[in-house]
Amino acid sequence: MLNNPALKQKFQTLKQFKNLDHTMVEALESVLPQLDAWELYRLNLFKLLKDNAFEQQALLDILLHAVKIGVFDIFWTPICPGCGGIEYASDNLNSLKSGRIQCTTCVIEIELDLAKHVEVCFQLNPAMGDVVSYIDPFASLDNYLRYYFSANLQRSQALQQYIQKHFKGFRVLEPQQQLELKLDAQAPTTWRLINLQAHAQLCLQVLEHLPKQAYARHSDLLSTGFSPHKEQLPAGHNHFWIKNQEDLPRPLTLWTADFDALHQILREHPNRYLPFLSAQMLLNHQS
């Protein structure tokens, strides 16, 4: 996985910077081969500090110089404070979207607070090792969660109970594959299919007194989202088809929705954050 000769050469270069702690540079060089692909994909400054006898400012200096010479790439990632979802990743601070962004999972607007909602992570440069091929977000639900959600947000117990109650399944649609969704649904109920690649959801509203033959039973999944993105279904047994019209796999999660309850939980039972390198912390760092 690691390109050891290339890494060795780059760490020799790091030792040429007189302002860096060379003992710590050597220690970091010995630590990297012990990390798995996920850790090298989103290297967490504070986890390195916790697991090793590093000093924070000195380690950050080393990592920033390592970005400069091509050991790591740096990414700025807005994080939803409700679910921990990684809204997108930018390799350029100037590319961060200003103002508010919408979380598809929580259906809330997020103010981009650089101190609270923008994480900074370091990713091993492809020339130093191919970690991306080991990261398959479609292999399992666990991989999907690790890829699309920050490990630094600890969900409240109330939110975890909501998830356990409303989460109904995970499925990956291969290119041009069609999924038949079978619902035995009572009215009134709202079902949600979420695709985080496109930041899109399909809402299926189950209502009383709808004639079965009068309603469409299909949706296409495109890079821009679901089309249509909202449908009404009669109560009872329903078949609904979703087709992936793209040339890439598309992961889907299935939920029942209670938006009022979800938003009340997010207001009254705030989540907890593990220490992480925020955009503001990095911008305040002299290097």
C-alpha positions in Angstrom: 0.0 0.0 0.0 2.8 2.5 0.9 5.5 3.5 -1.6 8.3 3.1 1.0 11.2 4.4 -1.2 9.2 7.6 -2.1 8.3 8.1 1.6 11.8 7.6 2.7 13.0 10.2 0.2 10.4 12.7 1.2 11.2 12.3 4.9 14.8 13.0 4.2 13.6 16.2 2.6 11.6 17.1 5.7 14.7 16.8 7.7 16.3 19.6 5.7 13.8 22.1 7.2 15.7 23.5 10.1 12.6 24.8 11.9 11.1 21.3 12.2 11.7 18.9 15.1 13.8 16.2 13.4 13.2 13.7 16.2 9.5 14.0 15.7 9.9 13.8 11.9 11.6 10.4 12.4 8.9 9.3 14.8 6.1 10.2 12.3 8.0 8.3 9.6 7.9 5.2 11.8 4.3 5.6 12.7 2.8 5.9 9.2 3.4 2.2 8.2 1.4 1.2 11.3 -1.7 3.1 10.2 -4.5 1.4 8.2 -5.9 2.8 4.9 -8.8 4.6 6.6 -6.4 6.5 8.9 -4.1 7.4 6.0 -7.2 8.5 4.0 -8.2 11.0 6.7 -5.2 11.5 9.0 -6.4 13.0 12.3 -4.0 15.3 14.1 -5.5 14.8 17.5 -5.6 11.0 17.2 -1.9 11.1 16.4 -1.3 13.2 19.5 -3.3 10.9 21.6 -1.6 7.7 20.4 2.0 9.1 20.3 4.2 11.4 22.3 3.9 14.3 19.9 3.7 18.0 20.6 0.7 19.6 18.9 2.3 22.7 17.3 5.4 20.9 16.3 3.4 18.0 14.7 1.2 20.5 12.8 4.3 22.2 11.5 5.6 18.9 10.2 2.3 17.9 8.6 2.0 21.3 6.8 5.6 21.0 5.4 4.7 17.4 4.4 1.8 18.8 2.4 4.1 21.4 0.8 6.5 18.7 -0.5 3.8 16.2 -1.5 3.6 13.6 1.3 0.0 14.6 2.1 -2.8 16.5 0.5 -5.0 18.7 2.7 -8.8 18.8 2.6 -11.3 21.2 4.2 -14.6 19.3 5.0 -17.8 20.9 6.2 -19.5 18.7 8.7 -23.2 18.6 9.7 -23.5 19.2 13.4 -26.7 17.1 13.4 -25.6 13.8 11.8 -21.8 14.3 11.3 -22.2 14.0 7.5 -19.3 15.2 5.4 -21.1 17.6 3.1 -18.2 17.7 0.7 -14.4 17.9 0.7 -12.4 20.8 -0.8 -8.7 20.9 -1.4 -8.8 24.7 -1.5 -9.9 27.0 1.3 -11.2 29.4 -1.3 -13.5 26.8 -2.7 -15.5 26.5 0.5 -19.1 27.5 -0.1 -20.0 30.6 1.8 -23.1 31.1 3.9 -25.4 28.2 4.5 -25.5 24.7 3.1 -28.2 22.1 3.3 -27.7 18.7 5.0 -29.7 16.1 3.0 -29.8 13.6 5.9 -31.0 16.0 8.6 -32.9 18.4 6.4 -31.3 21.3 8.2 -29.3 24.4 7.1 -25.8 24.7 8.3 -23.9 27.9 8.8 -20.3 27.4 7.8 -18.6 28.2 11.1 -14.8 27.7 10.6 -14.4 26.9 14.3 -17.2 24.4 14.7 -18.2 22.9 11.4 -15.2 22.7 9.1 -12.7 19.9 9.8 -9.3 19.8 8.3 -7.8 16.4 7.4 -4.6 15.2 5.8 -4.7 12.5 3.1 -1.7 10.5 1.9 -0.7 11.7 -1.5 -1.2 9.1 -4.2 2.5 9.2 -5.1 3.2 8.0 -1.5 0.8 5.1 -1.5 -2.5 3.9 -3.0 -4.9 4.1 -0.1 -7.9 5.1 -2.2 -8.2 1.6 -3.7 -8.5 0.2 -0.2 -11.3 2.5 0.7 -14.5 1.1 -0.7 -17.6 3.0 0.6 -19.9 0.5 -1.2 -18.5 -2.7 0.3 -20.6 -2.5 3.5 -22.8 -0.3 5.7 -19.8 0.2 8.0 -17.6 1.4 5.1 -20.4 3.7 3.9 -20.7 5.3 7.3 -16.9 5.7 7.7 -16.7 7.4 4.3 -19.6 9.7 4.4 -19.7 10.7 8.1 -17.1 12.2 10.4 -15.7 9.9 13.1 -15.3 13.0 15.3 -19.0 13.6 16.0 -20.4 11.5 18.9 -24.2 11.3 18.5 -26.4 11.8 21.5 -28.2 8.8 22.9 -31.6 10.3 21.8 -30.3 10.6 18.2 -29.0 7.0 18.3 -32.4 5.8 19.4 -34.0 7.8 16.6 -31.7 6.2 14.0 -32.4 2.7 15.3 -36.1 3.3 15.0 -36.2 4.9 11.6 -33.3 3.3 9.7 -34.6 0.5 7.4 -31.9 -0.6 5.1 -28.8 -0.1 3.0 -28.3 -1.0 -0.6 -25.9 -0.3 -3.4 -27.3 0.1 -6.9 -24.9 -0.9 -9.6 -24.8 1.1 -12.9 -28.1 0.7 -14.8 -29.5 -1.6 -12.0 -33.1 -1.3 -10.9 -34.2 -1.8 -7.4 -37.7 -3.0 -6.5 -38.8 -1.5 -3.2 -41.6 -3.3 -1.5 -43.5 -1.3 1.1 -46.3 -2.4 3.4 -47.1 1.1 4.6 -49.6 2.6 6.9 -50.9 6.1 6.3 -49.8 8.8 7.0 -46.1 7.8 6.7 -43.2 9.3 4.8 -40.4 7.0 3.5 -37.0 8.4 2.4 -34.4 7.1 0.1 -31.1 9.0 0.5 -28.2 9.1 -1.9 -25.3 11.2 -0.4 -23.3 11.2 -3.6 -25.8 13.5 -5.2 -27.0 15.1 -1.9 -30.4 13.9 -2.9 -33.5 12.2 -1.4 -36.6 10.6 -2.7 -39.7 11.1 -0.5 -42.5 8.7 -0.7 -45.6 10.0 1.1 -48.1 7.2 2.0 -51.6 8.7 2.2 -55.1 7.4 2.8 -57.8 7.2 0.1 -55.5 7.2 -3.0 -56.6 5.0 -5.9 -53.7 2.6 -6.5 -53.8 2.8 -10.3 -53.4 6.6 -10.5 -49.9 7.0 -9.2 -46.5 6.6 -10.7 -44.3 3.9 -9.2 -40.8 4.7 -10.3 -37.9 7.1 -10.1 -34.6 7.5 -11.9 -31.4 8.2 -10.0 -29.1 10.6 -11.8 -26.0 12.5 -10.8 -28.3 15.5 -10.1 -30.6 13.4 -7.8 -33.9 11.5 -8.1 -36.4 12.2 -10.9 -39.0 12.6 -9.7 -37.9 13.3 -6.1 -41.3 13.1 -4.4 -44.2 10.7 -4.9 -47.5 9.9 -3.2 -48.5 6.3 -2.6 -51.7 4.7 -1.3 -51.7 2.9 2.0 -51.1 -0.9 1.9 -48.8 -3.0 -0.2 -46.7 -1.0 -2.7 -44.0 -1.8 -5.3 -41.8 1.1 -6.2 -38.9 0.9 -8.7 -35.7 3.0 -8.6 -33.2 2.8 -11.5 -29.6 3.9 -11.3 -29.1 5.7 -14.7 -25.5 6.5 -14.0 -22.3 4.6 -14.9 -21.2 4.5 -11.2 -22.6 2.6 -8.2 -25.0 4.6 -6.1 -25.4 3.8 -2.4 -28.9 4.2 -0.9 -30.2 4.3 2.6 -33.9 3.7 3.4 -35.6 5.5 6.3 -39.0 6.4 7.7 -39.2 10.1 8.5 -40.3 12.0 11.5 -38.8 15.4 10.8 -40.4 17.1 13.8 -39.0 14.5 16.2 -35.6 14.6 14.5 -35.3 18.4 14.7 -36.5 18.4 18.3 -33.8 15.9 19.2 -31.1 18.0 17.5 -32.2 21.1 19.4 -32.6 19.5 22.9 -29.9 16.7 22.8 -26.8 18.2 21.2 -24.1 15.9 19.9 -20.6 15.9 21.3 -17.4 16.4 19.4 -14.1 14.6 19.8 -11.1 17.0 19.4 -10.4 17.7 15.7 -8.4 20.2 13.7 -10.8 22.9 12.7 -10.3 25.4 9.9 -10.0 28.2 12.4 -7.3 26.4 14.3 -5.3 25.9 11.2 -5.7 29.5 10.0 -4.6 30.7 13.4 -1.4 28.6 13.2 1.6 30.6 12.2 3.0 28.1 9.6 
